Amino acid sequence: MPSDERTAMRRFWILQGLRLAGLGLALAGAMAIAGTLNLNQAQGAVLLIGGAVAFFFLPVLMAKHWKAKG
């Protein structure tokens, strides 16, 4: 497998992992706000917002960073 293809596959899976982690954080935050997790609502809000940022913005920022590098 060529190096460029291997790099593209690795980056693709990194982006998917970021999205999955963001989804998990947002879900945990929503569960905390709903009272199903043993966290207070402020902690749940932080998790929910952090998860949304990780899901929507981190993959875009990483892709832009990789494009700028070369």
Secondary structure, 3 states (H helix, E strand, C coil): CCHHHHHHHHHHHHHHHHHHHHHHHHHHHHHHHHCCCCCCHHHHHHHHHHHHHHHHCHHHHHHHHHHHHC
